[in-house]
Amino acid sequence: MTTTIGFIYPDHAAEDDYPYAAGLLGVHLAVTHIYGTDLHAVPELLDLGSPQRLAAGAHQLAADHPQAVVWACTSGSFVYRPDGAAHQVRQLAEAAGVPASSTSFAFTHACHALGVRKVAVAASYPDDVASLFVDFLASAGVEVVSTSSAGIDTAAEVGRLSGERVLALAEVNDHPDAEALLIPDTAMHTLRELPMLEERLGKPVLTANQVTVWEGLRLVGQRAQHPALGALFGGDHAA
């Protein structure tokens, strides 16, 4: 039976990363959309990740019979802070009737799987939102040695960034003490850039849509490897 993972994705930006990954991995990645503001601002992000919106997303995915469901939004989970984000995931699992997680937890789990403790963060968000991601990582024992904020206000703008712009964002904001670079916005197209990102930086690069797919597979105990999806999808730590 083909593995099916469900993803609740906010609005529209870089959701085509998911069928790309599905084709590489030979799994079914079902994506449904919920809608709200696409502003990178705390009050709006809290509303976007509300229990009602995520329960609606879980209901929309029911016809696909997913074996696990992931809230595919980093900022819409870490703005709840660690305890609130954990409660968010528990409520989603209850609504979906299957194991659940979110992109924020996907990042911390991926760092642990790779044995990474010191990271650089290249964020597209404004400073106040990016700082909450730094705090979230710290709560899981992941130290951020360098963080940058591109200050892009909306997910739609992030979704229009070219591959070269993504590569430049990564190169400029890496840090020599970082064991990996994290790029935390699911609105950013990153999967097709992963091989070049890791080649240029010479270290693992974890991006939002990459870790979200990995997390969904991890929830159902499936190991998946593909060199085009970066270090996370290679070796013993593959999902």
N, C-alpha and C positions, 0 to 999 in steps of 0.2 A: 504494500500500500504506500502510495506517495505521501511523504511528510507534508503536512499543511500547517503553516504558521500564519496567524492573523496579525495585521498591523493596523493600528488606528493612527492615521496620519493627519495632521492639521492643515486644512486648506490645500493649496497646490503650490509646489515649488520644485522639489527634486525627487518626487515619488517614482520617477522612472529608474532610479537606482535599484529599486526592488525587483522588477522583472529582469533587469540585467543580472543581478546576483542569482536569481532563480534559475536563469538559463545556464549559468556557470556551474551551479551546485546540483541541478537536477531535482529541485524541490519546488513545492507550490507555495509562493509567498503572496497571500491574499491581502490586498490593501483596501481599506475603506477610509473615507474622509469625514472629519467633523469640521465644523466651520465656526469661526469667531473672528476676532481681530487678529491681524498678523503682526501687530506691534510688538517689539521687544521691550515691553514695559511690565513691571511686576504686577500691577492690578489686572491688566488684561491677560497676562499669562496664568494667573491664579484662576481666572474665569475660564480660560481655555481648557485647563486641566481639571475642571470640576467633576465631581462624581456623576452628575446628570449627563454631561457631554460624553464622558467615557463609557457610561452604561449604554448610551445610544449607539456609540461605535461598536460595542460588544454585540448588541442586538443586530446591527447591520452585518456583522461578520458571521452570524450564526449559520447562515445558509451554506457557508464554506466548510463548516465542521472543523474548525482549527483545533489542533492539539495543544496549542498555547497561543496567548495573545500578548502583544507588546505595545505599549503606548509609545509611539515613535516620535517623541518630542523631548529634547533635552531640557530646554528652558521651562517647558510646561510641567516638568516634574521636579527639577531641583529647586524651583522657587518655593516649593512647599517645605524645603529643608528636610534633613534626613528622616525624621520621625513622620512628618507629614507625607513625604514621598512614599514611605513604606506603607502607610495607611492607604494612600491612593492606590497602590498596587494590590493591596488586600481587597479593597472594594472592587477593583476591576476583575480580579480573579473570581470573586463571588458573582459578579454580574455575568461574566463569560462562562463560568462553570468549568474552567480549565486553568492551569498555571498561568500566571501573568507577571510582567515586569515592565520596566520603562527604560528609556535610553540612558537616563542618569545612572541607574544601577548597572546597566550594560557596560558603561565606561569603567566603573569601579571593579566589576567582575573581570573585565578584560585585562585591566592593569594587574590584578592579582594572578590571573592565569599566565601572564607573561613574566611575572616576577618583577614588575616595574614599580618602583617606589618614588622616583623623582621624575616629574614631567614638566614640559612646557605646554602652555595652552595658547593656541591661536584662535581667539574668539571673534565672531562677527558682531557680537552684541555690544551695546553701550556698557560703560564701566560698571555701573551699579548692578546690572544683571550678571556680567562676567564674574564679579566678585562673589556672587552666591554660588557659582559653579566651583570656584576655588575652595570655598568653605565646605561644599558637599564632598569634594574629593578628600579634603583634609580629614573629614569625619570618618573616612574609610581607610585612613592611613596612607594616603597618596599625597606626597608633598609637591606643591607647584613651585618650581624654582624660577619661573618666569611666566608672566601672563601679559597678553596684549589684547586690546579691544579695538576692533575696526570701527565700532560705533555706527553700524548699519541699523537703521530703525525698523525695517520691516523684513519679513521672511521673503516677500516677493522680490525685493532687491537682491537678497542673498542668492536666490534661485537663478538670477540672471548673470551671476559671476562666471566668467569664462574659465576654462581649465588653466590657462596661463596665469590668470589672476589668483586662482586657488594655490597654484604652485608658488607664486611669488609671496603670497600671504604666509605660507608655511616656511619658506626659506628665510624670510626676514624675521620671523618670530620664533625660530628655534633657539635653543640655548645649549652650550657645550656640556653643561652639567645634567641636562635632561636625558633620561634613558629612553624616553619616547616623546613624541609630539601628539597632542590631542587637539582635534578640530571638532568642536561640539555642536554644530548646528545641522539638524536633519534637513533644513531648507537648502543646504549647499550640496551641489553635485560634486561627489568626491570619488566614487568607486572606480571610475575609469582612470582616475589620476593616481591611484594608489601605487602601482609599480614605479612610476616616475618619482612620486613623493619619497618613497623609501630609498630609492636609488640615490636621489640627490642629497638626502639628509643622512643616509647611512645608519638609520635606526628605525625601529617600528613607528608607524604612524597609525593612530587610532582615530577614525572619523565616525561621525554620528550614525550614518546609515549602515556603515560596515559593522559597528559593534551592535547595532540594533538587530541586524540579521543574525549575527553570531549568538546573541542572547536568546533569541527565539529558539534556535536550534539547541542551545545549551539546556533550555527548560525541558526539552523532550529527550535529552540525553543522546542527541545525534552528533556525531563527529563528522565534520565536513572540511575538506581541504581543497584549496585552489590557489595556485601561486599568484593569480591576478588580483586576489583579495587581500594581499599583504601578509605580514608575519603572523597576524592573529589566526589566519586560516592555514597555517602550516605547522607541521610537527605535532608534538604531544599535547599542545594547548589548543589545537583546533576544536571547534565546537563539537 
